[in-house]
Structure formats: C-alpha cells, structure tokens
C-alpha cells in the first residue's frame, strides 16, 4: 500500500510542512495540492468534505485531509494520512514544551515570550471578527451570541459551562422550522452503532479519571490528562480558535478556584504564561492548531517523577497522550459518520443545530478574548508593560485583518520585541 500510494503520501507530507495560517488557509492549500496539482479529488468533493467536517466537533482541516486519504485507500490510508499530517506539528510543539521548561529555569528566560500572550489574544479576537459575518445572520443567532458571551465571561472556569452552552445553542435553533425546513424525502434509518466506540472511550476515560481522583492513585495525572484532552477534542466546535480558550479555562483558570483546590488539589495546572506561550507559538507552526495538545500534554506532566530521567520520560508521555487524545475523537467521528453522510445530510435538524452552535462559538471566543485580555493587562505591574501589551493585541488584530502578512512573521516580530524590550 505504501508503494502504491507513495506519491499521494509524499504530497500529504509536503502539505503538512507548508500549511500555515489556520483552517481557512488550509482549505486553500488543499485545493492546490489535492485538486489542482494532482486531481486526487474534485473541487466539488473537497468542498463537500469540508462542509461535512464543519458539522462535527474536532479539527475540521484534519478531518478533511483524513477523508481525502479515506477516499483514496480506505481506512488504512486514512490513518496514514492523519499521522503524516499531524506528526510534524506535534513534534515541534512537543519539543517546544521542553524548550519552555528549560527557559523557566533560566534567569530572565521567559523574557523572550513577554508579548506572546497579548499576541495570542489578538489572534482569538481576529478569529471572532472573521467568523462573525458567517455565523450571525438573524435575530436568534444575535441572541445566542450575546447570551453565550455573557455566560462565558461571568462563569469562565466553572466546570461544564462551554459544553452546556454548545448543547443549548444547538437545541435553541431547532425550535424554528421556517429557515431550514425538513426535506420531503424521508431519510433512511441511521445505524448508530458506529458511534458506540467513540462514546465508550469518552465514558470510560471519564470514569477512570474520577476513580483516580477519588482513590488518589499515584501517577494519576496521565489518566486525568487523557480524559481532559479527549473531552475537549470531543466537544470543541469551531476548531482551534475555540480549543485554546477551553484549554485556558481547564488548566489555567479552573485549578486556581478554591472549590476546585479543595475537591481536587492535584488537578492538572499549567501556568498562564506557559499556556499563552503555546497559544502564540502554535501560530508559527505548520499543520493543525490542535497540535498544541502535544505542548500542553508535555507541560502538564513535566514535573511528575522523582529523578530527572523519570521527569523527562513523563513529559514525553504527556506529549504523546496529548497528541493521541486530541485527534482520536476527530478521527473516530469523521470515519464513522462519513459513510452515513448521504443519509445524515437529509436531516434539517443537523443544519438547524449547527446554526446555533456557530453563533454561540462566536460568543465564546469574544468572551474568552476579553477575559484573557483582562488577565494580561491587570497582571502587569508597570503601566508601560500594560500599554505595550494592549498595543500588541491591537497590532496583531490589525495586521491579520487588513494585511496579508503570514502569522509566522507576526510571531517572529513578537518574539523579537520581547527580546529587545
């Protein structure tokens, strides 16, 4: 199979190391590599694959390229395509966790990343701005967006808020049958048994994580890390732009709350500075934004272990757990649901739900950007630092909105600014 599909896999590798700029840019590059340069699929097929993946939680660009492999050679080639696509960025982000850990131990080492945090907020603000005209089109979506933003901001860090908002928004837009009526042709019955494996892993991971907490298992952090990351990969709609605030809420804000400290004093916690460093640096990497999970996994387990060698091995394990747990739900969902796509797309409830989900996702991103901006600006001891941070946020947003400057150059500029200031 490798020999038969060698040229295709080589194309996937070339795509994986040159795909900068996020999901929108990824779609344009897929059009170039897999439609124009080599006609592996038609333009219509690519757009249908992309539309289908937008309806699923997880990494949409990852799911789309996985489907291209699935069309070429079934499940085995789809898995190979997925691995080749995610490995370069995950290796780079996992390596970054070791580099940041090294800098944490050096005097003034974190100075290099001084302005990466406000830059990350600028990226999230831009994502909200770019998604707004596509998601907010009528009264109900306006209400959902504003309600989602208010609830997210005031309950940021409370367990289950973001998944609950997504579920409520999907239900809310199903009360009206006028905008998207059900087609007359009655869809055939869907065989939901394909969904069981995804659900079993989800429930089993949650059960094991809770047992590890209650019984205070030693080395329980890897179990908690898998459950946290798999849950985020299963519930995140809107791609990496929504995943980043979820990670910040899960590992940066929630563990500092008194009720969580009392209930689970050993909960995974990643410092806000380290989280922001990963959020910013992932923009400079090719491949999916979801590869940040390899970085957060490494940062979550970097201090587990008694000896230096044991801590290094646990950090490597964390990188691997993060990579597997974040992409596994995307792969399971897309490969199990795509064979029934022709039936599934006849249900108007699917499109009504995604209308509400897209609206609340914009609200979540807006509230998250404001919340993070508050944390950054109020944590600065010097007024000049606050002014510079606000300037970096505004500058990042403006460069992304009004120029064609590639994100890696923005990241490089912020690193240079941190080094010089």
C-alpha positions as CSV (number, residue, x, y, z in Angstrom):
1,X,0.0,0.0,0.0
2,X,2.9,2.4,0.8
3,X,4.4,1.8,-2.6
4,X,1.0,2.2,-4.4
5,X,0.2,5.5,-2.6
6,X,3.8,6.8,-2.2
7,X,3.2,9.9,-4.4
8,X,0.0,10.7,-2.5
9,X,1.6,10.3,0.9
10,X,4.6,12.5,-0.3
11,X,2.0,15.2,-1.3
12,X,0.5,14.9,2.2
13,X,3.9,15.3,3.8
14,X,4.6,18.4,1.7
15,X,1.2,19.8,2.6
16,X,1.9,19.1,6.3
17,X,5.1,21.1,6.5
18,X,3.9,24.1,4.5
19,X,0.3,24.5,5.8
20,X,0.5,27.7,7.8
21,X,-2.4,30.1,8.6
22,X,-5.2,28.0,10.2
23,X,-8.2,26.2,8.7
24,X,-9.1,28.8,6.1
25,X,-5.6,28.8,4.6
26,X,-5.5,25.0,4.9
27,X,-8.6,24.7,2.7
28,X,-6.9,26.9,0.0
29,X,-3.7,24.8,0.2
30,X,-5.7,21.5,0.0
31,X,-7.3,22.9,-3.2
32,X,-3.8,23.5,-4.6
33,X,-2.2,20.2,-3.6
34,X,-5.1,17.7,-3.9
35,X,-7.3,19.2,-6.6
36,X,-5.1,21.5,-8.9
37,X,-1.6,20.0,-8.8
38,X,-2.8,16.4,-8.7
39,X,-6.5,15.6,-9.1
40,X,-6.9,13.2,-6.2
41,X,-10.5,14.6,-5.7
42,X,-12.6,17.1,-7.5
43,X,-13.2,20.6,-6.3
44,X,-16.9,19.7,-5.5
45,X,-15.8,16.7,-3.4
46,X,-13.4,18.8,-1.4
47,X,-16.0,21.5,-0.7
48,X,-18.5,18.8,0.4
49,X,-15.9,17.1,2.6
50,X,-15.1,20.5,4.2
51,X,-18.8,21.3,4.7
52,X,-19.4,17.8,6.3
53,X,-16.4,18.3,8.7
54,X,-17.8,21.7,9.8
55,X,-20.8,19.9,11.3
56,X,-18.6,17.7,13.5
57,X,-16.7,18.6,16.6
58,X,-12.9,18.4,16.3
59,X,-10.2,19.6,14.0
60,X,-12.0,20.3,10.7
61,X,-8.9,20.6,8.5
62,X,-7.6,17.4,10.0
63,X,-10.8,15.6,9.3
64,X,-10.9,16.9,5.7
65,X,-7.5,15.7,4.8
66,X,-8.2,12.4,6.5
67,X,-11.3,12.0,4.3
68,X,-9.1,12.6,1.2
69,X,-7.0,9.6,2.3
70,X,-10.1,7.6,3.0
71,X,-11.4,8.2,-0.5
72,X,-8.0,7.1,-2.0
73,X,-7.4,3.9,0.0
74,X,-10.0,3.3,2.7
75,X,-9.4,3.3,6.5
76,X,-5.7,2.2,6.4
77,X,-4.6,5.1,4.1
78,X,-6.8,7.5,6.1
79,X,-4.9,6.6,9.2
80,X,-1.6,7.0,7.5
81,X,-2.7,10.3,6.1
82,X,-3.7,11.5,9.5
83,X,-0.4,10.5,11.1
84,X,1.7,12.2,8.4
85,X,-0.4,15.4,8.7
86,X,-0.2,15.7,12.5
87,X,3.3,14.4,13.3
88,X,5.4,17.4,12.1
89,X,3.5,20.0,14.1
90,X,3.1,17.7,17.1
91,X,6.8,17.0,17.2
92,X,7.6,20.7,17.0
93,X,5.0,21.6,19.7
94,X,6.1,18.8,21.9
95,X,9.7,20.0,21.6
96,X,8.6,23.5,22.5
97,X,7.4,22.2,25.9
98,X,11.0,21.1,26.7
99,X,12.3,24.5,25.4
100,X,9.9,26.5,27.6
101,X,10.7,24.2,30.6
102,X,14.4,25.0,30.0
103,X,13.7,28.7,29.8
104,X,11.7,28.6,33.0
105,X,14.8,27.5,34.8
106,X,17.0,30.3,33.4
107,X,17.2,33.8,34.8
108,X,15.1,36.1,32.5
109,X,14.4,33.1,30.2
110,X,10.7,33.9,29.9
111,X,11.5,37.4,28.6
112,X,11.5,36.1,25.0
113,X,7.8,35.3,25.3
114,X,6.8,38.5,27.0
115,X,4.4,39.6,24.2
116,X,3.3,36.2,23.0
117,X,0.3,36.3,25.4
118,X,-1.2,39.5,24.1
119,X,-0.5,38.3,20.6
120,X,-2.5,35.1,21.3
121,X,-5.4,37.3,22.4
122,X,-5.2,39.3,19.2
123,X,-5.4,36.0,17.2
124,X,-8.6,34.9,19.1
125,X,-10.1,38.4,18.6
126,X,-9.4,38.2,14.9
127,X,-11.0,34.7,14.7
128,X,-14.2,36.1,16.3
129,X,-14.2,39.0,13.8
130,X,-13.7,36.8,10.8
131,X,-16.4,34.3,11.9
132,X,-18.9,36.9,12.8
133,X,-20.5,37.6,9.3
134,X,-20.8,33.8,8.6
135,X,-22.4,32.9,11.9
136,X,-24.5,35.9,12.9
137,X,-27.3,36.3,10.3
138,X,-30.6,36.7,12.1
139,X,-32.2,37.6,15.4
140,X,-31.9,34.2,17.1
141,X,-28.2,34.0,16.3
142,X,-27.6,37.5,17.7
143,X,-29.4,36.5,20.9
144,X,-27.4,33.2,21.2
145,X,-24.1,35.0,20.6
146,X,-24.7,37.7,23.2
147,X,-26.1,35.3,25.7
148,X,-23.2,32.9,25.2
149,X,-20.7,35.8,25.6
150,X,-22.2,37.0,28.9
151,X,-22.5,33.5,30.4
152,X,-18.9,32.5,29.3
153,X,-17.4,35.7,30.7
154,X,-19.0,35.5,34.1
155,X,-18.8,31.7,34.5
156,X,-15.4,31.3,33.0
157,X,-13.7,28.4,34.8
158,X,-16.9,26.8,36.0
159,X,-17.0,23.1,35.0
160,X,-19.2,22.2,32.1
161,X,-20.2,25.8,31.0
162,X,-18.9,25.7,27.5
163,X,-20.2,22.2,26.6
164,X,-23.6,23.2,28.1
165,X,-23.7,26.4,26.0
166,X,-23.0,24.5,22.8
167,X,-25.7,21.9,23.6
168,X,-28.3,24.6,24.5
169,X,-27.5,26.6,21.3
170,X,-27.9,23.6,19.1
171,X,-31.3,22.9,20.7
172,X,-32.4,26.6,20.5
173,X,-32.2,26.9,16.8
174,X,-34.3,23.8,16.3
175,X,-37.5,25.5,17.6
176,X,-38.0,27.3,14.2
177,X,-38.7,25.1,11.2
178,X,-39.0,28.0,8.8
179,X,-35.4,28.9,7.9
180,X,-34.3,25.3,7.3
181,X,-37.3,23.1,6.6
182,X,-37.1,19.3,6.6
183,X,-36.9,18.0,3.0
184,X,-39.9,15.9,1.9
185,X,-37.9,12.8,1.2
186,X,-37.8,10.7,4.4
187,X,-34.2,9.8,5.3
188,X,-33.3,6.2,5.9
189,X,-32.6,4.9,9.4
190,X,-29.1,5.6,10.6
191,X,-27.1,2.8,12.2
192,X,-25.8,4.5,15.3
193,X,-23.7,1.5,16.4
194,X,-20.8,3.2,14.6
195,X,-20.9,5.9,17.3
196,X,-20.5,3.5,20.2
197,X,-16.7,3.2,20.2
198,X,-16.4,7.0,20.5
199,X,-18.9,7.1,23.3
200,X,-17.4,4.1,25.2
201,X,-13.9,5.7,25.2
202,X,-15.5,9.0,26.3
203,X,-17.3,7.4,29.3
204,X,-14.5,5.1,30.2
205,X,-12.0,7.9,30.3
206,X,-14.3,10.0,32.5
207,X,-14.9,7.0,34.9
208,X,-11.2,6.2,35.2
209,X,-10.3,9.9,35.7
210,X,-12.8,10.2,38.5
211,X,-11.7,6.9,40.1
212,X,-8.1,8.1,40.0
213,X,-9.1,11.3,41.8
214,X,-11.3,9.7,44.5
215,X,-8.8,7.0,45.3
216,X,-5.8,9.3,45.0
217,X,-3.9,7.0,42.7
218,X,-0.2,7.7,42.3
219,X,0.7,8.9,38.9
220,X,-2.9,9.7,38.2
221,X,-2.1,12.8,36.2
222,X,-1.6,10.9,32.9
223,X,-5.2,9.5,33.3
224,X,-6.6,12.9,34.1
225,X,-4.7,14.4,31.1
226,X,-6.1,11.9,28.7
227,X,-9.7,12.5,29.9
228,X,-9.3,16.3,29.9
229,X,-7.9,16.3,26.4
230,X,-10.2,13.7,24.9
231,X,-13.2,15.6,26.3
232,X,-12.0,18.8,24.7
233,X,-11.4,17.1,21.4
234,X,-14.9,15.6,21.5
235,X,-16.8,18.8,22.4
236,X,-15.0,21.6,20.6
237,X,-16.9,23.1,17.7
238,X,-15.2,25.9,15.7
239,X,-11.7,24.5,15.5
240,X,-8.5,25.5,17.3
241,X,-9.8,29.0,17.9
242,X,-12.3,27.6,20.4
243,X,-9.9,24.9,21.7
244,X,-7.4,27.4,23.0
245,X,-9.9,29.2,25.4
246,X,-11.1,25.8,26.6
247,X,-7.6,24.8,27.5
248,X,-7.0,28.1,29.2
249,X,-10.2,27.6,31.2
250,X,-9.5,24.0,32.1
251,X,-5.8,24.2,33.1
252,X,-5.2,27.9,33.7
253,X,-8.3,29.4,35.4
254,X,-10.3,26.5,37.0
255,X,-7.5,24.9,39.1
256,X,-7.0,28.3,40.9
257,X,-10.6,28.4,42.2
258,X,-11.0,27.5,45.9
259,X,-13.7,24.9,45.4
260,X,-11.6,23.0,42.9
261,X,-8.5,23.2,45.1
262,X,-10.5,21.7,47.9
263,X,-12.1,19.0,45.8
264,X,-9.0,18.1,43.7
265,X,-5.8,19.7,45.0
266,X,-3.8,17.7,42.5
267,X,-5.7,18.8,39.4
268,X,-3.6,19.5,36.4
269,X,-2.4,23.1,36.3
270,X,-0.4,24.9,33.7
271,X,0.8,28.4,34.4
272,X,-0.9,31.1,32.4
273,X,2.4,32.3,31.0
274,X,3.2,28.8,29.6
275,X,-0.3,28.4,28.2
276,X,-0.1,31.7,26.4
277,X,3.4,30.8,25.1
278,X,1.9,27.7,23.5
279,X,-1.1,29.5,22.1
280,X,1.2,32.0,20.4
281,X,3.9,29.7,19.2
282,X,1.4,27.3,17.6
283,X,0.6,30.1,15.1
284,X,4.2,29.8,13.8
285,X,4.0,26.1,13.2
286,X,2.7,24.4,10.1
287,X,-0.2,22.0,10.5
288,X,-3.3,22.0,12.8
289,X,-3.7,24.3,15.7
290,X,-4.8,21.2,17.6
291,X,-1.2,20.2,17.8
292,X,-0.9,22.5,20.8
293,X,-2.2,19.5,22.8
294,X,1.3,17.9,22.4
295,X,2.7,21.0,24.1
296,X,0.1,21.2,26.9
297,X,0.5,17.4,27.5
298,X,4.2,17.9,28.0
299,X,3.7,20.9,30.2
300,X,1.1,19.0,32.3
301,X,3.5,16.1,33.2
302,X,6.9,17.9,33.2
303,X,7.2,17.8,37.0
304,X,5.9,14.3,37.5
305,X,8.6,11.9,38.7
306,X,11.4,11.8,41.3
307,X,14.5,11.7,39.1
308,X,15.4,13.9,36.1
309,X,15.2,11.0,33.7
310,X,11.8,10.0,35.0
311,X,10.5,13.5,34.6
312,X,11.8,13.6,31.0
313,X,10.0,10.3,30.3
314,X,6.8,11.5,31.8
315,X,7.0,14.8,29.8
316,X,7.4,12.7,26.6
317,X,4.5,10.6,27.7
318,X,2.4,13.7,28.2
319,X,3.2,14.9,24.6
320,X,2.1,11.5,23.3
321,X,-1.1,11.5,25.4
322,X,-2.0,15.0,24.3
323,X,-1.5,14.2,20.6
324,X,-3.5,11.0,20.7
325,X,-6.3,12.2,22.9
326,X,-7.0,15.4,21.0
327,X,-7.0,13.8,17.5
328,X,-8.6,10.5,18.3
329,X,-12.2,11.9,18.6
330,X,-11.9,13.7,15.3
331,X,-10.7,10.6,13.5
332,X,-13.4,8.3,15.1
333,X,-16.2,10.8,14.3
334,X,-15.3,11.5,10.7
335,X,-14.5,7.9,9.7
336,X,-17.7,6.6,11.4
337,X,-20.1,9.3,10.3
338,X,-18.9,9.8,6.7
339,X,-20.3,6.5,5.4
340,X,-23.8,7.6,6.5
341,X,-23.3,11.3,5.4
342,X,-25.7,10.9,2.5
343,X,-28.4,10.0,4.9
344,X,-27.4,12.3,7.7
345,X,-27.4,15.4,5.5
346,X,-31.1,14.9,4.8
347,X,-32.0,15.8,8.4
348,X,-32.7,19.5,8.7
349,X,-32.1,19.2,12.5
350,X,-28.4,18.9,11.7
351,X,-28.2,22.2,9.9
352,X,-30.5,23.9,12.4
353,X,-28.2,22.8,15.2
354,X,-25.0,24.0,13.5
355,X,-26.6,27.4,13.0
356,X,-26.9,27.8,16.8
357,X,-23.6,26.2,17.6
358,X,-21.7,28.6,15.2
359,X,-23.4,31.6,16.9
360,X,-22.5,30.5,20.4
361,X,-19.0,29.7,19.4
362,X,-18.5,33.3,18.3
363,X,-19.9,34.5,21.7
364,X,-17.5,32.1,23.5
365,X,-14.5,33.4,21.5
366,X,-15.4,37.1,22.2
367,X,-15.8,36.5,25.9
368,X,-12.6,34.4,26.1
369,X,-10.6,37.1,24.3
370,X,-12.0,39.8,26.8
371,X,-11.3,37.6,29.8
372,X,-7.8,36.8,28.7
373,X,-7.1,40.5,27.9
374,X,-8.3,41.3,31.5
375,X,-5.9,38.8,33.0
376,X,-3.0,40.0,30.9
377,X,-3.5,43.8,31.4
378,X,-4.3,43.7,35.1
379,X,-1.4,41.3,35.9
380,X,1.2,43.8,34.5
381,X,2.9,45.7,37.3
382,X,4.2,48.5,35.1
383,X,2.0,50.9,33.1
384,X,4.4,50.8,30.2
385,X,4.0,47.0,30.0
386,X,0.2,47.3,30.0
387,X,0.4,49.8,27.2
388,X,2.7,47.6,25.2
389,X,0.5,44.6,25.7
390,X,-2.5,46.4,24.5
391,X,-0.6,47.7,21.5
392,X,0.5,44.1,20.6
393,X,-3.1,42.9,20.9
394,X,-4.4,45.7,18.6
395,X,-1.4,45.4,16.3
396,X,-1.9,41.6,15.8
397,X,-5.6,42.1,15.2
398,X,-5.0,44.9,12.6
399,X,-2.2,43.0,10.8
400,X,-4.4,39.9,10.4
401,X,-7.5,42.0,9.4
402,X,-6.0,44.5,7.0
403,X,-2.8,42.9,5.6
404,X,-1.8,39.6,4.1
405,X,1.2,39.2,6.5
406,X,1.6,35.5,7.3
407,X,1.1,34.5,11.0
408,X,4.7,33.2,11.5
409,X,6.1,36.6,10.8
410,X,3.8,38.1,13.4
411,X,5.0,35.5,15.9
412,X,8.7,36.3,15.0
413,X,8.1,40.0,15.5
414,X,6.6,39.5,18.9
415,X,9.5,37.2,20.0
416,X,11.9,39.9,18.8
417,X,10.0,42.6,20.7
418,X,10.1,40.5,23.8
419,X,13.9,40.0,23.5
420,X,14.6,43.7,22.9
421,X,12.3,45.3,25.4
